[in-house]
Structure formats: C-alpha cells, structure tokens
Amino acid sequence: MCAYELDAKGMSATRVEEELKALQKTECDVSLVRVFGEMNGNPGEVDWEAVKASFPSETVYLNKNSLERESAERVRVKSRERSEIEEELLGEAFGDPSKALSLLAVLKAEQALGERKTDFEARVCREAEAALK
C-alpha cells in the first residue's frame, strides 16, 4: 500500500490535477491519496478519473473530504432594497456601476406580449451591446 498527500492551498483545479499526476508513484496494490486545503476554484473542476488513471495501482482511493473552495470574503451592504444593493456592489467592484446597471436593466427585461421569442432575443442582444458601448 502507498500513501500520498497534497496540500492544494491556493492551487487552481488544473494545478491540483497536474500536481497529482506528477507525483512520484511506486508500484503498489493499493494507493491512498489525500488531498486537503483551500484550493482556488471548485474541487468539482478537477478530473478525478484522470487522476486515478495516472496511478499504476489497480485500486486508488481518493480522500477529498478536507478539500475546500477558498472562501469568498463577506460583503456588507447598508440597504435592503435590491436595486440599491446591486448599485452598491457594482460600485465597489467596478468603481462606476452605470454600464453594469444599464446592462442589468436590459437583461431583466421581459418579453413583450405578442413578441416572438427570436425577436425578443435579438432585441435583448442589441440593447445589451448598446449598453456596453
């Protein structure tokens, strides 16, 4: 039996996969692989089947229980109105939220009564492009 460990702190899904595939592997009946830490990205984006296939062992056990996504920082907002919250968050993220807010308004538009779906989609695309200019 062979045991391997990888601390994935700050690694992307691609890097985690590459690091696991690059481990010095010895011929064993069973391989135990423990991956832990807060990775930068979603653990579900790692191709775990490809990782398993990279081990020479017939049986590979992956322990991903301690592997987590890096936690996002909390954002505090002062308002309770959705429109004010959107404006505040977009302002923090982009400085001037006017383009993002106009795009958001376009994307929230509903299909007019009697408007065909293709016409609605074309209108939304036109208005979205105009909002981003």
C-alpha positions as CSV (number, residue, x, y, z in Angstrom):
1,M,0.0,0.0,0.0
2,C,1.2,3.5,-0.9
3,A,0.1,6.8,0.6
4,Y,0.3,10.2,-1.0
5,E,-0.7,13.7,0.2
6,L,-1.2,17.0,-1.5
7,D,-1.9,20.4,0.1
8,A,-3.9,22.2,-2.5
9,K,-3.8,25.6,-0.7
10,G,-4.2,28.4,-3.3
11,M,-4.0,26.0,-6.3
12,S,-6.3,26.1,-9.3
13,A,-8.2,22.9,-10.4
14,T,-5.8,22.4,-13.3
15,R,-2.7,22.8,-11.0
16,V,-4.2,20.3,-8.5
17,E,-4.7,17.8,-11.3
18,E,-1.2,18.4,-12.7
19,E,0.4,18.0,-9.2
20,L,-1.4,14.8,-8.5
21,K,-0.4,13.3,-11.9
22,A,3.2,14.4,-11.4
23,L,3.7,12.7,-8.0
24,Q,6.5,10.1,-7.9
25,K,4.5,6.9,-7.9
26,T,5.6,3.4,-7.0
27,E,4.0,0.1,-7.9
28,C,1.6,-0.8,-5.2
29,D,-1.6,-2.9,-4.9
30,V,-3.5,0.0,-3.3
31,S,-2.8,3.7,-3.4
32,L,-4.3,6.1,-0.8
33,V,-4.4,9.7,-2.0
34,R,-5.3,12.5,0.4
35,V,-5.9,16.0,-1.0
36,F,-6.6,18.8,1.5
37,G,-6.6,22.6,1.9
38,E,-8.5,25.5,0.4
39,M,-8.0,25.5,-3.3
40,N,-8.5,28.4,-5.6
41,G,-11.5,27.2,-7.6
42,N,-14.1,24.4,-7.4
43,P,-12.9,20.9,-6.4
44,G,-15.5,19.6,-8.8
45,E,-13.5,21.0,-11.7
46,V,-10.7,18.5,-11.2
47,D,-10.8,15.5,-13.4
48,W,-10.6,12.9,-10.6
49,E,-11.0,9.9,-13.0
50,A,-7.9,11.1,-15.0
51,V,-6.0,11.5,-11.7
52,K,-6.9,7.9,-10.6
53,A,-5.9,6.6,-14.0
54,S,-2.4,8.2,-13.6
55,F,-1.6,5.9,-10.7
56,P,-0.1,2.5,-11.5
57,S,-2.2,0.8,-8.7
58,E,-5.3,-1.2,-9.6
59,T,-7.1,0.3,-6.6
60,V,-6.9,4.0,-5.9
61,Y,-8.7,5.7,-3.0
62,L,-9.1,9.5,-3.1
63,N,-9.8,11.3,0.1
64,K,-11.1,14.7,-0.8
65,N,-13.0,15.3,2.4
66,S,-10.7,18.1,3.6
67,L,-10.5,19.8,0.2
68,E,-12.5,23.0,0.1
69,R,-13.0,26.0,-2.2
70,E,-11.4,29.2,-1.0
71,S,-13.9,31.1,0.9
72,A,-15.1,34.4,-0.5
73,E,-14.9,37.5,1.6
74,R,-18.1,38.7,3.1
75,V,-19.7,41.9,1.8
76,R,-21.7,44.2,4.0
77,V,-24.4,46.3,2.4
78,K,-26.3,49.1,4.1
79,S,-29.5,49.0,2.1
80,R,-32.3,46.4,1.9
81,E,-33.6,47.4,-1.5
82,R,-32.4,45.1,-4.3
83,S,-31.7,48.0,-6.7
84,E,-29.6,49.8,-4.1
85,I,-27.7,46.7,-3.2
86,E,-27.0,46.0,-6.8
87,E,-25.7,49.5,-7.3
88,E,-23.6,49.4,-4.1
89,L,-22.0,46.1,-5.0
90,L,-21.3,47.0,-8.6
91,G,-19.9,50.3,-7.5
92,E,-17.5,48.5,-5.2
93,A,-16.5,46.1,-7.9
94,F,-16.2,48.4,-10.8
95,G,-16.0,52.0,-9.5
96,D,-18.6,53.3,-11.9
97,P,-21.6,51.0,-11.9
98,S,-23.5,52.8,-14.6
99,K,-22.7,50.4,-17.5
100,A,-23.3,47.4,-15.4
101,L,-26.6,48.7,-14.1
102,S,-27.8,49.6,-17.6
103,L,-26.8,46.1,-18.8
104,L,-28.6,44.6,-15.8
105,A,-31.7,46.5,-16.7
106,V,-31.6,45.2,-20.2
107,L,-31.1,41.6,-19.1
108,K,-34.0,41.9,-16.7
109,A,-36.4,42.9,-19.5
110,E,-39.3,40.6,-20.1
111,Q,-40.7,39.5,-23.4
112,A,-43.4,41.8,-24.6
113,L,-46.9,40.4,-25.1
114,G,-47.1,39.1,-28.7
115,E,-43.4,39.4,-29.3
116,R,-41.8,36.4,-30.9
117,K,-39.0,34.7,-29.0
118,T,-36.5,35.3,-31.7
119,D,-37.4,39.0,-31.9
120,F,-37.1,39.2,-28.1
121,E,-33.7,37.6,-28.1
122,A,-32.4,39.8,-30.9
123,R,-33.7,42.9,-29.1
124,V,-32.0,42.0,-25.9
125,C,-28.7,41.4,-27.7
126,R,-29.0,44.7,-29.5
127,E,-29.8,46.6,-26.3
128,A,-27.1,44.8,-24.3
129,E,-24.4,45.7,-26.9
130,A,-25.6,49.3,-26.8
131,A,-25.4,49.4,-23.0
132,L,-21.8,48.2,-23.1
133,K,-20.6,50.9,-25.6
